[in-house]
């Protein structure tokens, strides 16, 4: 095991009552090596719907605490997604992820990381409690980003 992670998502608006939803993410990660300390990630989760189109924007702050290498500044990153819901179990859209450096003084463009590209979303069953799969082929836009990334995510409720 490389690390242990605990994530809580809080939703402040009721699903379906408004064309938008607002939430908060709080995540704590403990590395296997105690000298690396804890990683704390937190920030607002925003979602809006326009008919069959759903958009998400997550603005995330990240900081390492109690690490042996001393003080680490709070970093800023983002995640976005546009998803078009279809009548089938397969939806399509686009995703993007980025890391800008310190939250109060962004890194030069050459040290930032931005990736984006097409994505597909599959619901493996008829119920919201059934497993879901996301896949995206994301391309770096220069700077410190990798040239291409294949992203796969499986969500299995239990």
C-alpha positions in Angstrom: 0.0 0.0 0.0 1.4 3.4 -1.1 -0.9 5.6 0.8 -4.2 5.7 2.7 -6.8 8.3 1.6 -10.1 9.6 3.2 -12.4 11.7 1.1 -15.6 13.4 2.1 -17.9 15.3 -0.3 -20.6 17.5 1.1 -23.5 18.7 -1.0 -25.1 22.0 0.1 -28.0 22.0 -2.5 -30.7 19.5 -3.1 -30.3 17.5 -6.3 -32.8 18.4 -9.0 -34.3 21.4 -7.2 -32.1 23.9 -9.0 -30.2 23.8 -12.3 -27.0 23.9 -10.3 -25.4 22.1 -7.3 -22.8 23.3 -4.9 -20.6 21.1 -2.7 -17.3 20.9 -0.9 -14.5 18.3 -1.1 -12.2 17.5 1.9 -9.6 14.8 1.4 -6.8 13.7 3.6 -4.0 11.4 2.4 -1.4 9.7 4.6 1.7 8.5 2.7 3.3 5.2 3.7 6.4 7.0 4.7 5.7 9.1 7.7 8.4 11.6 6.7 6.1 12.7 3.8 3.4 13.9 6.3 -0.2 14.3 5.3 -1.7 15.8 2.2 -4.8 17.9 2.6 -7.0 18.8 -0.4 -10.1 20.9 -0.2 -12.3 23.2 -2.3 -15.7 23.9 -3.8 -17.4 21.5 -6.2 -19.7 23.3 -8.7 -22.1 21.7 -11.2 -24.7 23.1 -13.5 -27.1 21.5 -16.1 -28.5 22.9 -19.3 -30.9 20.3 -20.7 -28.9 17.2 -21.5 -25.6 19.0 -20.9 -23.9 18.9 -17.5 -20.9 21.0 -16.6 -18.6 20.6 -13.5 -15.9 22.8 -12.1 -13.8 21.9 -9.1 -11.4 24.5 -7.6 -9.0 22.6 -5.4 -6.4 23.7 -2.8 -3.7 21.3 -1.7 -1.1 21.4 1.1 1.3 18.9 2.7 1.3 19.0 6.5 3.9 17.7 9.0 6.4 16.6 6.4 10.1 16.4 7.3 11.1 18.7 4.5 9.5 21.6 6.3 7.0 24.2 5.1 5.1 23.6 1.9 2.9 26.3 0.3 -0.7 25.8 -0.6 -1.0 24.8 -4.2 -4.0 25.5 -6.5 -5.5 23.2 -9.2 -8.7 22.7 -11.1 -10.8 20.0 -12.7 -13.6 20.6 -15.2 -15.9 18.3 -17.2 -18.6 18.7 -19.8 -20.9 15.7 -20.2 -23.7 15.2 -22.7 -26.3 12.7 -21.4 -27.8 10.3 -23.9 -30.7 7.9 -23.9 -28.2 5.0 -23.8 -25.8 3.8 -21.1 -23.0 5.7 -22.8 -22.5 9.4 -22.5 -19.7 11.5 -24.1 -18.0 14.8 -23.3 -14.7 16.4 -22.4 -12.5 16.7 -19.3 -9.6 18.9 -18.2 -7.2 19.0 -15.2 -4.6 21.6 -14.3 -2.1 22.6 -11.6 -1.1 26.2 -11.4 1.4 26.3 -8.6 1.0 28.3 -5.4 -2.6 29.6 -4.9 -1.4 33.2 -4.3 1.4 33.3 -6.9 0.9 31.1 -9.9 3.9 29.4 -11.4 5.3 30.5 -14.8 3.4 28.8 -17.7 6.3 26.5 -18.4 5.9 25.0 -14.9 2.1 24.7 -14.9 0.4 21.5 -16.0 -2.8 21.5 -18.1 -4.4 18.5 -19.8 -7.7 18.2 -21.6 -9.5 15.9 -24.1 -12.5 13.8 -25.0 -14.1 11.5 -22.5 -16.8 8.8 -22.4 -18.9 7.8 -19.4 -20.7 4.4 -19.0 -23.3 3.4 -16.5 -23.1 -0.4 -16.0 -26.8 -1.1 -15.2 -30.1 0.8 -14.9 -29.7 1.9 -11.3 -27.6 4.8 -9.9 -26.2 2.3 -7.4 -24.7 0.3 -10.3 -21.0 0.6 -11.2 -19.8 3.5 -13.5 -16.8 3.8 -15.7 -15.1 7.0 -17.1 -12.4 7.0 -19.7 -10.6 10.0 -21.2 -7.8 10.6 -23.7 -6.2 13.8 -22.4 -3.5 15.8 -24.1 -1.0 18.2 -22.5 -1.1 21.9 -23.6 2.6 22.6 -23.0 4.5 23.5 -19.8 5.0 20.7 -17.4 2.1 18.6 -18.7 2.6 15.1 -20.1 2.0 14.9 -23.9 -0.8 12.3 -23.6 -2.6 10.7 -20.7 -5.1 7.8 -20.8 -7.4 8.3 -17.8 -9.6 5.4 -16.5 -11.8 5.6 -13.4 -14.2 3.0 -12.1 -16.7 3.8 -9.3 -18.2 0.8 -7.6 -20.8 1.6 -4.8 -20.9 -0.7 -1.8 
